[in-house]
Amino acid sequence: MVYTVALAGNPNSGKTTLFNELTGSSQRVGNWPGVTVDKKEGKLKGHKDIIIQDLPGIYSLSPYTMEEVVSREYLVDQRPDLIVNLVDGSNLIRNLYLTSQLIELGIPTIIALNMMDIVKSNGDVIDKDNLSKILGCPVVEIVASKKQGTKDLINEIVKSENKLSLPNPLKYSGELEEALEKISSEISGSVDSKLERYLSIKAFENDEDMFGNISLSSDKKENINKIREDFEKIEDDVAEGIVTTERYEALGEVGEKVLKKAPPKLSTTDKIDKIVTNRILGLPIFALVMFVIYYIAISTLGTGATDVVNGFFEDTMTPAVADFLTNIGISDVLVGLTTDGIIAGVGAVLGFLPQMLVLFALLSILEDIGYMARVAFVMDRVFRKFGLSGKSFIPVMIGTGCSVPGIQSSRTIENERDRRITIMTTSFMPCSAKLPVIALIAGAFFKENQALVTFSFYIVGILSVIISGIILKKFKDFASDPAPFVMELPPYHAPRVTSVLRDMFNKGMSFVKRAGTIILVSSIIIWFLSNFDFSFKLVEAESENSILAVLGGYLAVLFKPLGFGQWQSAVATITGFVAKENVVSTMGVVLGIGADLNETNRQLITAFNQAIGTPVAGYSFLLFNMLCMPCFAAVGAIKTEMKNNRWTLIAIGYQMTYAYAIAFVFYHLANFFVYKQFSIMTILSLIVLAGILYLIFRPVKYKEEKRTYKLNLARK
């Protein structure tokens, strides 16, 4: 028989770390909310019959955000056999707010008291035995990041299979308890008795998502409404506020009995935060840190390793495979497909893997030590000035690894309009698939400033999110006030080697898998189209008569105003819609360069001058490819999160229009200032720029409608 265990807790309480330890899984660990946006499943190590469900990190069971809905629906509707509630011991009372709600569900619960190393270093003392007695459930002290106490927790989980006990709900003031008892008597018999306490509170709060679904007669519902309305008049507060206040008062009493706080002192974390979250210094420090990260990954450590890999593909693997296939009698066509198509296409992408691994490792270290959470806090100040919540920056940061999880993590944003803007703009950031494209063009045209050019696209991405937020917020469908941003800032700690290596390995494997699947298939198709004409006769790869050249010639007209109107660059851009890495592999095939697609290749500058032209055109090519519609996988994520075909098309349409406008303006104005070229296109670019500035600075016509629903519609 399967025994289900739900792992629930606040964001940043260490839930995913514990899930990995309990199941042997390798889910991504992050120091910000939104890392887990749906429930994940794994089997308890050594116990195949015990299933662990990792629920999204939530602060309460009141469903304001999508992840809270996921958690509540699972706990209330599917009712696991056991809840393991992960509680951050260093923020005990606040974490116990969720605990109090979980206990009301009437499901056996184990409290995993995490981060006890921080509790002890702060000089605090938690009486876990007394806490266990008050709550009526086992309490196990653990340090998930150091694998301390997890064996005791596993033993407690296994033990609970045979001995189930229900926890003790918090007791509120006599008047509220009396009101809840009256409501309980009204719903008694209509609901599961184990859920009765929880549903009584939801009925008192008038939570329509739960109370509205309880099968009660109109008389009973009217009685419940009367109880609540009378209580609200006496307390001069809404029902939900009354319950929230009572919870914290009851938890305060619990804290007095179980928690002994050390005299307050300025911790190392507080001292560092005074500098890195400073209103003046915070943003420049962040910019400097990211520049150093990209400099190390792209221009120093990563570059040397990339040269070695590219050299292996070009100087060793390609000739060896060609000789082997020729010696065993394989036709020249198949030899060309293998060396100039498969190896050239896939090898061109894999050549950038070392740079990607260095970047993944460095970003993972920043996240693991807790710095990225501070970045979200710093950027909240910037985003809020332009009408966006700091919560929008979290998906943006996650999107630097891959746009798909970044888009998915928009579920943490409760404001639907802000969420849509975030979904539409997250892919503006340079994800891991875009970095080889940036490195390729930067190496070809900006060799002396490669790291600076790469870093500039990080700034372009952030500015594009901000500019888009300003523009879109002024349209009726997006007008809203920014949602409040509450986020846990975890204490700084040394990076965990296993966590960093796991994250680097997972992202690296994802990069390799794409090269071995999507990029492989795309490279074969591109090779075939570039080596045959419409009569299926073999032609030179760079021939203007190839199928690819002819089709690309028609497409190139669209991109000529952006500075890259040659068929090679047009085709590379189109294939990039399937997967951004395709831009690199396509260039490797159609330019006839092969796998050695890096700045040390002497053919590179010549080939790119033919395919793109000037450095200004190269940067314009990058601008469009970085800001336009993302890969098909990310588009699928947009469709899933939008849950609406119309909004998906609006998102793609906005991304393509924005990318085209920005690249167009940049190319023609840069040509004017750098090469002193003036034409009708220069005038048109000024008109487009004026249009963008108008959209940014035009007065706000629409404001968020201030809804004044009655209380029983507040959650609709």
Secondary structure by P-SEA (a helix, b strand, c coil): cbbbbbbbbccccaaaaaaaaacccccccccccccccbbbbbcccccccbbbbbcccccccccccaaaaaaaaaaacccccccbbbbccccccccaaaaaaaaacccbbbbbccaaaaaaaaccccaaaaaaaaacbbbbbbccccccaaaaaaaaaaaaccbbbbbbcccccaaaaaaaaaaaaaacccccccaaaaaaaaaaaccccccccccccaaaaaaaaaaaaaaaaaacccaaaaaaaaaaaaaaaaaaaccccccccccaaaaaaaccccccaaaaaaaaaaaaaaaaacccaaaaaaaaaaaaacccaaaaaaaaaaaacccaaaaaaacccaaaaaaaaacaaaaaaaaaaaaaaaaaaaaaaaaaaaaaaaaaaacccaaaaaaaaaacccaaaaaaaccccccaaaaaaaaacccccccccaaaaaaaaaaaccccaaaaaaaaaaaaaaaaaaaaaaaaaacccccccccbbbbbbcccccccaaaaaaaaaaaaaaaaaaaacaaaaaaaaaaaaaacccccccccccccccaaaaaaaaacccccccccccaaaaaaaaaaaaccaaaaaaaaaaacccccccccccaaaaaaaaacccaaaaaaaaaaaacccccaaaaaaaaaaaccaaaaaaaaaaaaaaaaaaaaaaaaaaaaaacccccaaaaaaaaaaaaaaaaacccccccccccccccccccc
